[in-house]
Amino acid sequence: MESSQTENLTDTKQDDDARQSKQEDEEARIEEYKRLMDQKIALRRNNQNPERPDANYLRTLDSSIKRNTTVIKKLKTINDEQKDGLMDELKSVNLSKFVSEAVSYICEAKLRSADIQAAVQVCSLLHQRYKDFSPCLIQGLLKVFLPGKSGDDLDTDKNSRAMKKRSTLKLLIELYFVGIVEDASIFVNIIKDLTSLEHLKDREATQTNLSLLSSFVRQGRLFIGLRSHGHEYYDEFFKDLNVTADQKKFFKKALNSYYDAVSELLQSENASLRLMEAENAKVLSAKGELSDENTASYEKLRKSFDQLLRGVSSVAEAIDLQPPVMPDDGNTTRVTTGTDVTPSSGKEPSVLEPIWDDDDTKTFYESLPDLRAFVPAVLLGEAEQKLNEQHAKGREQSSESNAEQETEVHDNAQTSSATEDQLEGKADDVAKDSEEKEKDKGKEAEKSKEKDLDRKTEKDKEKVRALDGGSLDNLLQRLPGCVSRDLIDQLTVEFCYLNSKASRKKLVRALFSVPRTSLELLPYYSRMIATLSSCMKDVPTMLLPMLEEEFNFLINKKDQINIETKIKNIRFIGELCKFKIAPAALVFSCLKACLDDFNHHNIDVACNLLETCGRFLYRSPETTIRMANMLEILMRLKNVKNLDPRHSTLVENAYYLCKPPERSARVSKVRPPLYQYIRKLLFSDLDKSSVEHVLRQLRKLPWVECQQYLVKCFLKVHKGKYSQVHLIALLTAGLSRYHDDFAVAVVDEVLEEIRVGLELNDYATQQRRLAHMRFLGELYSYKHIDSSVVFETLYLIIMFGHGTYEMCWIHQKIASGSG
C-alpha cells in the first residue's frame, strides 16, 4: 500500500517537473522572440531616421587603403561571434570610397541562418553611416536571383547556388523589417520569377523554388496577409510595414496558383512512379531480378518524387493548406519481390491445384516427427536454458524471503525500541540469529535443488549411454540403408542421443557426401535435415552454403564431365526446397543460372531441378507466377535453340511435369448394362476358381442379342492377363457344346485378325498379335481347330511377303550382283 502511494507521488512529481520544464522552455522562447523583435524595432527606428556623420568627422577616421582592405575582407565571413569586433573596426575606418567593395564582399558572404541577424546589424551600421550603401547593397543582392546577368553565378554549383538564394532571400526580408529595404516591390519580382511555370520542367529548379517559397512564407507571413501564431502583440509592428493590399493579393494569388500547378505535377509524377513500379514488378516476377539500368531509373524517379512531395507539403503547411494526399490504388509502393504483384495469369489463387498429388506424399514432406516427444530435453540443448531459469527463480525466491524476513525483523525492532536498552540488545540478537538461520535454510534449499537437477541430468546421460548401442560412425554407416520414412525417422531419433556440435558437423559432412548414384536417398536425407532443424538450427545453415558453393563451382567450371555430381547436387537442393529448408530464391537463382547458359549439362541440371521441385513451386501460391514465367522462358529457349532429341524430350517432360497440358476429361463409352456385365465377367471375375461360374452366367444370357458382342469380347484377349488366355479358350469350348456356330465364328475372327496383323505390321499392335497367336494355340489344345490350320498359319507367317513380284525382283538383283 505504502509502495503504491510512493509510486503515485513519484509519477505526479515527474509530471509536474516535465510540465514546469516545458513551461519554462516556452517562456524562454517567448523572451528570446521579444528580444529579437525589440532589437528589430530599435534598428528600424534608427535606419528610417539615420544620423549619418558629416564629411569632417569621416576625415578623422583611418582612410588608408591597407586598413580599409583588411576590414572589408572580414565582411566576407560575418558571424555572430565576430560581430562586435567587426562593428568596432567599421566604426574606426572611413569607407566612403570603398562602399562598392564592401557591398560586393557582403554579397559574396556565405551566411548561415544563425548569421543573418549579425549581418543585419552590420548592414544597419553601414546604412546609418553611408548614404549610398543601401541602394548598392539591394542591387547586389538582387543579382543572386538573376543568374543570367551574373557571370560568376554560372560557374557555381547548383547546390551552393540554391543555398545562396535561400540565405539572400532571408537577408532581404530581415533588411525590409529593419527599414534598410523600403519598397516591397522587389519581392514581387522575386516571387514572380520563383512561381513561373516554366521552371516546372526542371526538377532541381522546382525543388529549389519550393524551398525558397516555403522559407519566404514562414519568415514573412505578412506578405500574404497571415498573422504570426502566438505573437499577436507585435501585429502593430508588422502593420507599419509598407505592404499594400494589391501586393498581398498578388503574393497570395501567385503562391496558390503555383501550389495548384506543382500539386498536379506531383500527381503526374506519382502516376509515373506507380507505372514504373508495376513494370518493374512484372520484370522481377519474370526474370527474378532487375537490371542495373531499371534499378537506377527507379531510384532516381523515387528520389525526385520524395523530394517534390516534401517541398509541396512544406509550402502547404506554410500557407495554412492541407498537404496533398496521394491516391492509394492498393498496389505496392516499393519494388522488392515479385510475390506482391497481383497474378496476371488466368489462374486465380482459389483455382490452384493442391500442392501434393496424394496423402502419402503430403505426409512425407509435411508431417515430421516431434523430437521433443522422443528425446530428453537435455540432449536437444534445451535443458541448460531451463536450468538457468530455475536457478534464477530460486535466487529470486530466496532474495524475496530474505527481504521479507528483514522487514519483519525491522518491524520487531521498531516495536521494541520503546523498551529498555537491554531488551533492544536481546531483540537485535534474536533478529540476527533468525536471519542467519533463514539464510542458511535458503542456501540449503538451493543446494538441494541443484543436487536434484544434477542427479536428473546424470540419470538422463546414463540413459543416453544405455540407449546408445553404437558410436556415431556406426550410425553414419547405416545412413545409406535408410530407404523408408520409418527408418530415417528412427535414425534421426538415435542421432539426438549422440548430439553435440562435433557430431552435427560430422553428420552434415556425411549427408553432403551422399554417393552421386544414390539419388533415391536424397528425399530421406532431406527429411532428416528438416526434422533436426526444429531443434538444431545450425544443421541446415551448415548444409545449404555447402550445396550452394558446390553448385556455383560446378556451374562455373563448365566441364563436360561430372554430370552425375551436378544432378545429385541440384536434386538435393530441390528436395530441401520441398521441405521448406532451402528458400525458393535459391532454387530460382540456380534455375536462372542454368537458363542463362542453356546448353549441354545445364539443360540436364535445369530439367532435374524442375522434375524435383518444379511442380511444388508451380502449385505454391507464393511462387506460382514466377515459376510459370520461368517455364515459359524454358520453352522459348527450347524452340529457339537446336537441341538434340534427348534434350528436347527432357525439356518437354520437365515442362509438362510441372504444368500438365489442359485436356478435356475422357468421355467414357456408354454401354448397356448387359454389355457391362459381360465385360465384368470376362475381364474382372474370370480366374481358375471362377471359370465354372462365369460359364454358367454366360449360358444364361439372351443368346441372340449377345452372341456377336461375346465374339468381340473374346477377341480382346490382350486386355486381360496373358496367363489367362487359356481360360478364354476353355469358355469357348464350353459354349460350343450348346452353340456350334459360336466356336466357328471365334476361330474365323482369330484367323482374320492374324492376317490383318501381318498385312499392317504395326509395332503398336505387337501385344495384340502375340495374344491372338496364343489364343489360336489354346483353341487347338481344346480341339476347335485341326493341326492343318496351325501349320497353314505358320507357313503364312513365314512366307508372307515372299513370292511377290517385288521380292522376285530383289532376288534377281542379288543373284546378278553375286554373279
C-alpha positions in Angstrom: 0.0 0.0 0.0 2.7 2.4 1.0 4.8 1.5 -2.0 1.9 2.2 -4.4 1.3 5.6 -2.8 5.0 6.3 -3.1 5.0 5.4 -6.8 1.9 7.6 -7.4 3.6 10.5 -5.7 6.8 10.0 -7.8 4.8 9.9 -11.0 2.9 13.0 -10.1 6.2 14.8 -9.2 7.7 13.7 -12.6 4.7 15.0 -14.5 4.8 18.3 -12.6 8.6 18.6 -13.4 8.0 17.9 -17.1 5.2 20.4 -17.2 7.2 23.0 -15.5 10.3 22.5 -17.7 8.0 22.7 -20.8 6.5 26.0 -19.5 10.0 27.3 -18.8 11.1 26.5 -22.3 8.1 28.2 -23.7 8.7 31.3 -21.6 12.4 31.3 -22.7 11.4 31.1 -26.3 8.9 34.0 -25.9 11.5 36.1 -24.2 14.0 35.4 -27.0 11.4 36.4 -29.6 10.6 39.6 -27.7 14.3 40.4 -27.5 14.7 40.0 -31.3 11.5 42.0 -32.0 12.6 44.8 -29.7 16.0 44.8 -31.5 14.3 45.0 -34.9 12.1 47.9 -33.7 15.1 49.8 -32.5 17.1 49.1 -35.7 14.1 50.1 -37.8 13.7 53.4 -35.9 17.4 54.2 -36.4 17.5 53.1 -40.0 14.5 55.2 -41.0 16.0 58.3 -39.4 19.7 57.8 -39.6 22.0 60.4 -38.1 24.9 60.0 -40.5 28.3 61.6 -39.6 29.4 64.5 -41.7 32.4 64.6 -44.0 34.7 66.3 -41.5 34.2 63.5 -39.0 34.8 60.8 -41.5 38.1 62.5 -42.5 39.3 62.0 -38.9 39.0 58.2 -39.3 41.5 55.9 -40.9 41.2 56.1 -44.7 44.2 54.1 -45.8 43.8 51.5 -48.5 45.6 48.8 -46.5 43.4 49.3 -43.4 40.2 49.5 -45.3 41.0 46.5 -47.4 41.7 44.5 -44.3 38.4 45.5 -42.7 36.4 44.9 -45.9 37.7 41.4 -46.3 36.3 40.5 -42.9 32.8 41.3 -44.3 33.0 38.1 -46.3 32.9 36.0 -43.1 30.3 37.6 -40.9 29.1 35.6 -38.0 27.7 36.2 -34.5 31.0 35.6 -32.7 32.9 38.2 -34.7 30.1 40.7 -35.0 31.0 43.0 -32.1 34.7 43.2 -33.1 33.9 43.8 -36.8 31.4 46.6 -35.9 34.1 48.3 -33.8 36.5 48.1 -36.7 33.9 49.5 -39.1 33.4 52.5 -36.8 37.1 53.2 -36.8 37.6 53.4 -40.6 36.3 55.7 -43.4 34.7 53.6 -46.1 33.3 56.4 -48.2 35.4 55.5 -51.2 35.1 51.7 -50.6 31.3 51.3 -50.3 31.0 49.2 -53.6 33.8 46.9 -52.4 32.2 46.4 -49.0 28.8 45.6 -50.8 30.5 43.1 -53.1 32.1 41.3 -50.1 28.8 41.2 -48.2 27.0 39.8 -51.3 29.7 37.1 -51.6 29.5 36.1 -47.9 28.2 32.5 -47.3 25.7 33.2 -44.5 24.1 30.6 -42.3 20.7 31.0 -40.8 22.3 31.8 -37.4 24.5 34.6 -39.1 21.5 36.5 -40.6 20.9 38.7 -37.6 24.6 39.6 -37.3 24.7 40.5 -41.0 21.6 42.7 -40.5 23.3 44.6 -37.7 26.4 45.1 -39.8 24.4 46.3 -42.7 22.4 48.6 -40.4 25.6 50.2 -39.2 26.9 50.8 -42.7 23.5 52.1 -43.8 23.5 54.6 -40.9 27.0 55.9 -41.9 27.0 55.9 -45.7 24.1 57.2 -47.8 24.9 55.2 -51.0 25.3 51.9 -49.2 21.6 50.7 -49.2 20.9 51.1 -53.0 24.2 49.5 -53.9 23.5 46.6 -51.4 20.0 46.0 -52.7 21.2 46.0 -56.3 24.0 43.5 -55.5 21.7 41.1 -53.5 19.1 41.1 -56.3 21.7 39.8 -58.8 21.7 36.5 -57.0 18.1 35.9 -58.4 19.1 36.9 -61.9 21.7 34.3 -62.9 21.7 35.4 -66.5 23.2 38.7 -65.5 25.9 37.3 -63.3 28.8 35.6 -64.9 30.2 34.4 -61.6 26.9 32.6 -60.8 27.2 30.4 -63.9 30.4 28.8 -62.5 29.0 27.9 -59.1 27.5 24.6 -58.2 23.7 24.2 -58.3 23.5 23.2 -54.6 25.6 26.2 -53.5 23.6 28.5 -55.7 20.3 27.3 -54.1 21.8 27.8 -50.6 23.0 31.3 -51.7 19.5 32.2 -52.9 17.9 31.0 -49.6 20.3 33.0 -47.4 20.0 36.1 -49.6 16.2 35.9 -49.5 16.2 35.7 -45.7 18.6 38.6 -45.5 16.4 40.8 -47.8 13.3 40.1 -45.7 15.2 41.0 -42.5 16.5 44.1 -44.1 13.0 45.0 -45.1 11.9 44.5 -41.5 14.6 46.9 -40.2 13.9 49.6 -42.8 17.0 49.3 -45.0 14.9 47.9 -47.9 11.9 50.4 -48.0 10.0 49.1 -51.1 8.3 45.7 -51.0 8.0 45.6 -54.8 11.4 44.0 -55.0 9.8 40.8 -53.5 7.1 41.0 -56.2 9.7 40.4 -58.9 11.4 37.7 -56.9 8.2 35.8 -56.3 7.1 36.3 -59.9 10.3 34.6 -61.0 10.1 31.8 -58.4 6.4 30.9 -59.3 7.0 30.9 -63.0 5.5 27.7 -64.5 8.4 27.5 -67.0 10.6 26.2 -64.1 8.4 23.2 -63.6 10.2 21.5 -66.5 13.4 21.4 -64.4 13.0 19.2 -61.4 16.0 20.6 -59.5 14.8 24.2 -60.1 11.3 23.3 -58.9 12.6 21.8 -55.7 14.8 24.8 -55.1 11.9 27.2 -55.7 9.6 25.2 -53.4 12.2 25.5 -50.6 12.6 29.3 -51.2 8.9 29.9 -51.3 8.4 27.9 -48.1 11.1 30.0 -46.4 9.6 33.2 -47.7 6.1 32.5 -46.4 7.4 31.3 -42.9 9.6 34.4 -42.5 7.2 36.9 -44.0 3.6 35.9 -43.3 2.5 39.4 -43.5 3.2 39.5 -47.3 0.2 37.2 -47.9 -1.9 38.6 -45.0 -1.3 35.9 -42.5 -0.8 36.6 -38.8 2.1 35.2 -36.7 1.0 32.4 -34.4 1.2 33.2 -30.8 2.7 36.7 -31.2 -0.3 38.8 -31.7 1.1 41.7 -29.5 3.6 42.5 -32.3 1.0 42.8 -35.0 1.3 46.6 -34.8 5.0 46.4 -35.8 4.0 44.4 -39.0 1.1 46.7 -39.8 3.6 49.6 -40.0 5.4 47.9 -42.9 4.6 49.3 -46.3 2.9 46.2 -47.9 -0.1 47.3 -49.9 -3.3 45.3 -50.4 -2.5 44.8 -54.0 0.9 43.4 -53.2 -0.6 41.0 -50.6 -3.2 39.9 -53.2 -0.5 39.3 -55.8 1.6 37.2 -53.3 -1.4 35.1 -52.3 -2.6 34.5 -55.8 0.9 33.6 -57.1 1.5 31.2 -54.3 -1.9 29.5 -54.6 -1.6 29.2 -58.4 1.9 27.8 -58.2 0.8 25.4 -55.4 -2.0 24.1 -57.6 0.4 23.6 -60.6 3.0 21.9 -58.6 0.4 19.6 -57.0 -0.7 18.5 -60.4 2.9 17.8 -61.2 3.2 15.8 -58.1 0.1 13.7 -59.0 1.5 13.0 -62.5 4.9 12.0 -61.1 3.2 9.7 -58.6 1.3 8.1 -61.5 4.6 7.7 -63.4 6.2 6.1 -60.3 3.4 3.6 -59.9 3.6 2.7 -63.6 7.3 2.1 -63.3 6.7 0.0 -60.2 4.2 -2.2 -62.0 6.6 -2.7 -64.9 9.5 -3.5 -62.6 7.3 -5.9 -60.7 6.5 -7.7 -63.9 10.2 -7.9 -64.9 11.0 -9.1 -61.4 8.4 -11.7 -61.5 9.6 -12.9 -64.9 13.4 -12.8 -64.5 13.9 -12.7 -60.8 15.9 -9.5 -60.8 16.0 -6.0 -62.2 18.7 -4.8 -64.5 21.1 -2.1 -63.2 19.6 0.4 -65.6 16.0 -0.2 -64.4 17.1 0.0 -60.8 18.9 3.2 -61.3 15.9 4.8 -63.2 13.5 3.7 -60.5 15.7 5.1 -57.6 16.1 8.4 -59.5 12.4 8.8 -60.0 11.7 7.7 -56.4 14.1 10.2 -55.0 12.7 13.0 -57.2 9.2 12.2 -56.1 10.1 12.1 -52.4 11.9 15.5 -52.6 9.0 17.0 -54.6 6.5 15.7 -52.0 8.4 17.2 -49.1 8.7 20.5 -50.9 5.0 20.7 -51.7 4.0 19.6 -48.2 6.3 22.3 -46.7 4.7 25.0 -48.8 1.2 23.8 -48.0 1.9 23.9 -44.3 3.4 27.4 -44.6 0.3 28.8 -46.3 -2.1 27.0 -44.0 -3.3 24.4 -46.5 -3.8 20.7 -46.2 -0.8 18.8 -47.7 -1.7 16.8 -50.9 -2.8 13.2 -50.4 -1.6 10.7 -52.9 -4.2 8.2 -54.2 -3.7 4.6 -53.0 -4.6 2.1 -55.7 -3.7 -0.9 -53.4 -0.5 -1.8 -55.3 2.9 -2.0 -53.7 4.8 1.3 -53.3 8.2 -0.3 -53.2 9.5 -2.8 -55.7 11.0 -5.6 -53.6 9.9 -9.0 -54.8 7.6 -10.3 -57.5 5.3 -12.1 -55.0 3.4 -9.0 -54.1 2.1 -8.5 -57.6 -1.5 -9.5 -58.4 -1.5 -12.6 -60.5 -1.7 -11.7 -64.1 -2.3 -15.2 -65.4 -5.7 -16.6 -65.9 -5.3 -18.9 -62.9 -6.8 -17.5 -59.8 -5.4 -18.4 -56.4 -8.6 -20.2 -55.4 -8.3 -22.4 -58.5 -4.8 -23.5 -57.7 -4.3 -27.3 -57.7 -3.3 -29.0 -54.4 0.5 -28.9 -53.8 0.8 -32.6 -53.2 -0.6 -35.4 -55.5 -1.6 -37.7 -52.7 -1.8 -38.0 -49.0 1.3 -40.2 -48.6 3.4 -37.6 -50.3 1.9 -34.8 -48.2 2.6 -36.8 -45.1 6.2 -37.5 -46.1 7.0 -33.8 -46.6 4.8 -32.1 -44.0 4.3 -34.5 -41.1 7.7 -34.6 -39.4 8.2 -36.3 -36.0 8.5 -34.1 -32.9 11.9 -34.9 -31.4 10.9 -33.4 -28.1 8.4 -36.2 -27.6 11.0 -38.9 -28.1 14.3 -37.4 -26.8 15.0 -35.9 -23.4 15.4 -32.1 -23.4 18.9 -32.3 -22.1 20.0 -33.9 -25.4 18.5 -31.3 -27.5 20.3 -28.4 -25.8 17.1 -27.1 -24.2 17.8 -28.2 -20.6 20.6 -25.7 -20.0 18.2 -22.8 -20.6 15.6 -24.4 -18.2 18.3 -24.9 -15.6 19.4 -21.3 -15.8 15.7 -20.2 -15.5 15.2 -22.4 -12.4 18.4 -21.1 -10.8 17.3 -17.5 -11.4 13.8 -18.3 -10.0 15.4 -19.9 -6.9 17.6 -16.9 -6.4 14.7 -14.5 -6.7 12.6 -16.5 -4.2 15.5 -16.7 -1.7 16.1 -13.0 -2.0 12.4 -12.2 -1.6 12.2 -14.4 1.5 15.3 -12.7 2.9 13.8 -9.3 2.2 10.5 -10.3 3.9 12.4 -11.6 7.0 14.5 -8.4 7.1 11.3 -6.3 7.1 9.8 -8.4 9.8 12.9 -8.1 11.9 13.0 -4.4 11.2 9.3 -4.0 12.4 10.0 -6.0 15.5 13.0 -3.8 16.3 10.8 -0.7 15.9 8.1 -2.1 18.2 10.7 -2.9 20.8 12.5 0.4 20.5 10.3 1.9 23.3 11.7 -0.7 25.8 14.9 -0.5 27.7 18.4 -0.9 26.1 18.8 -4.5 27.4 15.6 -5.6 25.6 16.8 -3.8 22.5 20.1 -5.8 22.6 18.2 -9.1 23.1 15.8 -8.3 20.2 18.7 -7.5 17.9 20.5 -10.7 18.8 17.3 -12.7 18.2 16.7 -11.0 14.9 20.3 -11.7 13.8 20.0 -15.3 14.8 16.7 -15.8 13.0 18.1 -14.0 9.9 21.2 -16.2 9.8 19.0 -19.4 10.2 16.7 -18.4 7.4 19.6 -17.6 5.1 21.2 -21.0 5.9 17.8 -22.7 5.1 17.6 -20.8 1.8 21.1 -21.8 0.8 20.4 -25.4 1.8 17.2 -25.4 -0.3 19.1 -24.0 -3.3 21.8 -26.7 -2.9 19.3 -29.5 -2.6 17.5 -28.2 -5.8 20.8 -28.1 -7.6 21.7 -31.6 -6.5 18.4 -32.9 -7.6 18.8 -31.3 -11.0 22.3 -32.7 -11.3 21.1 -36.1 -10.4 18.4 -35.9 -13.1 20.9 -34.8 -15.6 23.3 -37.6 -14.8 20.4 -40.1 -15.0 19.5 -38.8 -18.4 23.1 -39.1 -19.5 23.3 -42.6 -18.2 20.1 -43.4 -20.0 21.7 -42.0 -23.1 24.7 -44.2 -22.8 22.5 -47.2 -22.2 20.3 -46.5 -25.2 23.3 -45.7 -27.4 24.0 -49.0 -29.0 26.9 -47.9 -31.1 29.1 -44.9 -31.9 28.4 -42.1 -34.3 30.4 -43.9 -37.0 28.2 -46.9 -36.9 25.1 -44.7 -37.1 26.5 -42.8 -40.2 27.3 -46.2 -41.8 23.6 -47.0 -41.5 22.6 -43.9 -43.4 22.7 -45.4 -46.9 20.3 -48.2 -45.8 17.6 -45.8 -44.7 15.3 -46.1 -47.7 11.9 -45.6 -45.9 10.3 -43.0 -43.8 10.3 -45.1 -40.6 14.0 -46.0 -40.9 15.2 -42.4 -41.4 12.9 -41.2 -38.5 14.3 -43.8 -36.2 17.9 -42.9 -37.2 17.2 -39.3 -36.6 16.0 -40.0 -33.0 19.1 -42.1 -32.4 21.3 -39.3 -33.6 19.8 -37.0 -31.0 21.2 -39.3 -28.3 24.7 -38.5 -29.7 24.0 -34.8 -30.2 27.0 -32.4 -30.0 28.4 -29.7 -32.1 31.1 -32.0 -33.5 28.6 -34.7 -34.1 26.4 -32.3 -36.1 29.3 -31.2 -38.2 30.2 -34.8 -38.9 26.6 -35.6 -39.8 26.3 -32.7 -42.2 29.5 -33.8 -44.0 28.1 -37.3 -44.3 24.8 -36.1 -45.7 26.6 -33.8 -48.1 28.8 -36.7 -49.3 25.9 -38.8 -50.5 27.0 -41.1 -53.4 26.3 -39.4 -56.7 24.5 -42.5 -58.0 22.2 -42.9 -54.9 19.6 -40.3 -55.8 16.9 -42.3 -54.1 18.4 -41.4 -50.7 18.1 -37.6 -51.2 14.4 -37.3 -50.1 15.1 -39.3 -46.9 18.3 -37.3 -46.1 16.3 -34.1 -46.7 13.6 -35.3 -44.3 16.3 -35.9 -41.7 17.6 -32.4 -42.1 14.1 -30.9 -41.8 13.3 -32.9 -38.7 16.6 -31.9 -37.0 16.1 -28.2 -37.9 13.3 -27.8 -35.5 15.7 -28.3 -32.6 19.2 -27.9 -34.1 19.1 -24.7 -36.2 22.7 -24.9 -37.2 22.3 -28.1 -39.2 20.5 -26.6 -42.3 22.7 -23.4 -42.0 25.8 -25.6 -42.4 24.5 -27.7 -45.3 22.9 -25.1 -47.5 26.0 -23.0 -48.0 28.0 -26.2 -48.9 25.4 -27.1 -51.5 25.2 -23.6 -52.9 29.0 -23.4 -53.1 29.2 -26.7 -54.9 26.6 -25.7 -57.4 28.4 -22.4 -58.2 31.7 -24.3 -58.6 30.2 -26.9 -60.9 28.2 -24.3 -63.0 31.2 -22.1 -63.4 33.6 -24.9 -64.3 31.8 -25.7 -67.5 33.4 -29.1 -67.8 32.0 -31.9 -69.9 32.1 -34.5 -67.1 30.7 -34.9 -63.5 27.1 -34.9 -64.8 26.1 -37.3 -62.0 27.5 -35.0 -59.4 25.7 -32.0 -60.8 22.4 -33.9 -60.9 22.9 -35.1 -57.3 23.6 -31.5 -56.1 20.6 -29.9 -57.8 18.2 -32.7 -56.7 19.4 -32.3 -53.1 18.6 -28.6 -53.3 15.2 -29.4 -54.8 14.3 -31.9 -52.1 15.3 -29.4 -49.4 13.1 -26.8 -51.0 10.1 -29.1 -50.8 10.7 -29.4 -47.0 11.0 -25.6 -47.0 14.6 -25.7 -45.8 16.1 -24.3 -48.9 14.4 -20.9 -49.8 12.7 -20.6 -53.1 15.0 -17.7 -54.0 18.0 -20.1 -54.0 16.1 -22.5 -56.4 15.2 -19.7 -58.8 18.7 -18.4 -58.8 20.1 -21.8 -59.7 17.4 -22.2 -62.4 18.2 -18.8 -63.8 22.0 -19.6 -63.9 21.2 -22.7 -66.0 18.8 -20.8 -68.3 21.4 -18.0 -68.9 23.7 -20.6 -70.4 21.2 -23.1 -71.7 23.4 -25.8 -73.3 25.0 -29.2 -72.6 24.9 -30.2 -68.9 23.0 -27.1 -67.9 19.9 -28.5 -69.7 20.1 -31.7 -67.7 20.6 -29.7 -64.4 17.6 -27.4 -65.1 15.4 -30.3 -66.1 16.3 -32.3 -63.0 15.6 -29.3 -60.8 12.2 -28.9 -62.4 11.4 -32.6 -62.0 12.3 -32.5 -58.3 10.6 -29.3 -57.1 9.2 -27.6 -60.1 5.6 -28.9 -59.6 5.8 -27.9 -55.9 6.8 -24.3 -56.7 4.3 -24.1 -59.5 1.4 -25.1 -57.3 2.5 -23.0 -54.3 0.6 -19.7 -54.3 3.7 -17.6 -53.4 5.8 -18.8 -56.3 3.3 -19.9 -59.0 3.6 -16.7 -61.1 7.4 -16.7 -61.1 7.6 -20.4 -61.8 5.1 -20.1 -64.7 7.3 -17.3 -66.2 10.4 -19.5 -65.8 8.7 -22.4 -67.6 7.7 -20.1 -70.5 11.3 -18.9 -70.8 12.4 -22.6 -70.8 10.1 -23.4 -73.7 11.1 -20.4 -75.6 14.8 -21.4 -75.3 13.9 -24.9 -76.4 12.2 -23.6 -79.5 15.0 -21.2 -80.3 17.9 -23.5 -79.8 18.6 -26.5 -82.0 18.5 -29.2 -79.2 19.2 -32.8 -79.8 16.2 -35.2 -79.4 17.3 -36.3 -76.0 17.5 -32.8 -74.6 14.3 -31.8 -76.4 12.5 -34.7 -74.7 14.0 -33.8 -71.3 12.7 -30.2 -71.6 9.2 -31.3 -72.6 9.0 -33.8 -69.9 10.1 -31.4 -67.2 7.7 -28.7 -68.5 4.7 -30.9 -68.7 5.5 -32.5 -65.3 5.3 -29.0 -63.7 2.5 -27.7 -65.9 0.4 -30.5 -67.4 -1.5 -29.6 -70.5 -5.1 -28.8 -70.1 -7.2 -31.6 -71.6 -10.8 -32.3 -71.5 -11.9 -35.2 -69.4 -12.0 -38.5 -71.3 -15.6 -39.4 -72.1 -16.3 -43.0 -71.2 -18.2 -45.1 -73.6 -21.8 -45.6 -72.6 -22.6 -49.3 -72.8 -25.9 -51.1 -72.0 -26.0 -52.8 -68.6 -25.9 -56.2 -70.2 -22.7 -55.5 -72.1 -21.2 -54.1 -68.9 -22.0 -57.3 -67.1 -20.3 -59.4 -69.8 -17.1 -57.3 -69.6 -17.1 -57.6 -65.9 -17.4 -61.4 -66.1 -14.6 -61.7 -68.7 -12.1 -59.0 -67.6 -12.6 -58.8 -63.8 -14.1 -62.0 -62.4 -12.5 -64.6 -64.6 -9.8 -66.8 -63.0 -9.2 -70.5 -62.4 -11.6 -70.7 -59.5 -14.5 -68.8 -61.1 -14.4 -70.2 -64.6 -17.3 -72.5 -64.0 -19.4 -69.7 -62.5 -18.6 -67.4 -65.5 -19.6 -70.1 -67.9 -22.9 -70.7 -66.2 -23.6 -66.9 -66.3 -22.7 -66.6 -70.0 -25.1 -69.5 -70.8 -28.0 -67.6 -69.1 -27.6 -64.6 -71.4 -30.1 -63.9 -74.2 -28.0 -65.6 -76.9 -29.5 -63.8 -79.9 -28.7 -60.4 -78.5 -25.3 -61.2 -77.0 -23.6 -63.7 -79.5 -22.0 -61.0 -81.7 -20.8 -59.0 -78.7 -19.4 -62.1 -77.0 -17.3 -62.9 -80.1 -16.0 -59.3 -80.0 -15.1 -59.6 -76.3 -13.4 -63.0 -76.7 -11.1 -61.5 -79.4 -9.9 -58.8 -76.9 -7.8 -61.3 -75.0 -4.9 -58.8 -75.0 -6.8 -56.7 -72.4 -6.7 -59.5 -69.9 -3.7 -61.3 -68.3 -1.6 -63.3 -70.7 -1.6 -66.2 -68.3 -5.5 -66.4 -68.5 -5.7 -66.7 -72.3 -6.4 -70.4 -72.0 -9.4 -69.6 -69.8 -11.0 -67.8 -72.8 -10.4 -70.8 -74.9 -11.9 -73.0 -72.2 -15.1 -70.8 -72.2 -15.2 -71.1 -76.0 -15.1 -74.9 -75.7 -17.8 -74.8 -73.0 -20.2 -72.6 -75.0 -19.6 -74.6 -78.3 -21.4 -77.6 -76.7 -24.6 -75.6 -76.8 -23.9 -73.2 -79.7 -21.9 -74.8 -82.5 -21.7 -71.7 -84.7 -20.1 -69.7 -81.8 -16.8 -71.6 -81.9 -16.6 -71.3 -85.7 -17.1 -67.6 -85.5 -14.4 -67.2 -82.9 -11.9 -69.2 -85.0 -12.7 -67.3 -88.2 -12.2 -63.9 -86.4 -8.9 -65.0 -84.9 -7.5 -66.1 -88.2 -8.7 -62.9 -89.8 -7.0 -60.8 -87.0 -3.7 -62.7 -87.6 -3.9 -62.0 -91.3 -4.6 -58.3 -90.7 -1.7 -58.0 -88.3 0.6 -59.5 -90.9 -0.5 -57.1 -93.6 -0.3 -53.9 -91.3 2.8 -55.0 -89.5 2.3 -52.1 -86.9 4.6 -52.3 -83.9 1.9 -50.7 -81.7 -0.3 -53.9 -82.2 2.5 -56.3 -81.2 0.9 -57.2 -77.9 -2.4 -57.9 -79.5 -0.8 -60.1 -82.2 1.0 -62.2 -79.7 -2.2 -62.6 -77.7 -4.1 -63.8 -80.8 -1.3 -66.3 -81.6 -1.5 -67.7 -78.1 -5.3 -67.8 -78.3 -5.0 -69.8 -81.6 -2.7 -72.3 -79.9 -5.1 -72.7 -77.0 -8.0 -73.3 -79.4 -6.0 -76.2 -80.9 -5.4 -77.5 -77.4 -9.2 -77.6 -76.8 -9.7 -79.3 -80.3 -11.5 -76.5 -82.0 -9.1 -76.5 -85.0 -7.0 -79.1 -86.7 -3.3 -79.3 -87.0 -3.5 -78.3 -90.7 -4.9 -74.9 -89.7 -1.9 -74.4 -87.3 0.6 -75.4 -90.0 -1.0 -73.2 -92.6 -0.9 -70.3 -90.2 2.8 -70.9 -89.5 3.5 -71.2 -93.2 1.6 -68.0 -93.8 3.7 -66.2 -91.2 7.0 -67.5 -92.7 6.2 -66.9 -96.3 4.1 -63.7 -96.0 5.6 -61.1 -98.3 7.7 -63.6 -100.2 6.9 -64.8 -103.8 5.5 -61.4 -104.8 6.8 -59.5 -107.9 8.7 -57.1 -105.7 10.5 -59.9 -103.8 11.3 -61.8 -107.0 12.9 -58.6 -108.5 15.0 -58.2 -105.4 16.2 -61.8 -105.5 17.2 -61.3 -109.2 19.2 -58.2 -108.4 21.0 -60.1 -105.6 21.8 -63.0 -107.9 23.0 -60.8 -110.7 25.3 -58.9 -108.3 26.9 -62.0 -106.9 27.5 -63.4 -110.4 
